[in-house]
Amino acid sequence: MGLVRESDKIRPYDFQRPHQLSRTQLDALTTMSATFWRSGGNFLSAYLRTPVQLQHMVVSQVPYEELIQSVHAPAVLGVFQSEPLSGLALLECSPGVAVTMIDRALGGQGIGATAARRLSDIEQTIMRRIFERLLGLYSDVWEPLMAIHCKLTSMEHNPAFAQVAGEGDLVLVSRQQLTIDGNRGQMMMVWPYLNIAPLAEAAVRAQLVRDGSFDTVDVKRAAMQKHVESVAIHGSVLLGKTELSLGEFDQLKVGDAIVLKNPFDQPLIMRLSNRDKFLVLPGRSHGRVAARVITRKGED
């Protein structure tokens, strides 16, 4: 076997973080994420009565502790659950852009905050409504593939209080650059593995159906099963067992009878590829010696 020094098809595997999404799953989730953000941008433009530009940045898997370190307090964080999926997920918006959206929602000119600050109770209520509408669109995007119901559970300003994963866990992050009235910031959604894995499987399955590859997978599976079923294996029936000393074995001659240990009225053992598999009864069929299978070995 040769040593492969460089290959684009080989990627590092972290045994400390075994739950990693494949490239196919990431591509499928990127497509679904783009659909959601496009719907979200249209909603924000209509709701705030001003053009809202969303520019895709990245969909990536990062350690949760690294993500938390990149989010500085005070922040605008919405923790939500997607029933019936397990775990919590996160929706985040830059404070400056959040203040711009709040000002627009109240009929203002969209003046952003000059410095990051914690939102007031009234401002948090407005952002909660915006987040809830975005999560409704998120549920609608996934509806054809998997029925989920998203519910905003809390609004936080400190990322330490928005714990959706363990420090050593990998999370999937979808970042978007958001521009409103000249004010730029970012929005992102964060999913832990347990929350996003079922959605990733559903997205890949839908993509295979669209590409016409799903039927090909079934055909290949059926062909492989047929091939395995046609493989020949050696079968034998064990008539019985006994023990002989070397002296007794040396004195054996034609006509001697050897007494086996198993009773004559008990079923025999049928072996397949040197493994005990079935209990059988001896007999004859069409002039040949035969054995009738009565049960699997070890089953009642």
PyMOL commands that set and color helices and strands:
alter all, ss='L'
color gray80, all
select helices_A, chain A and resi 23-48+64-70+95-105+121-142+159-161+193-211+213-229+246-250
alter helices_A, ss='H'
color red, helices_A
select strands_A, chain A and resi 52-63+76-83+88-93+149-156+170-180+183-192+235-238+268-272+275-285+288-296
alter strands_A, ss='S'
color yellow, strands_A
deselect
rebuild
show_as cartoon
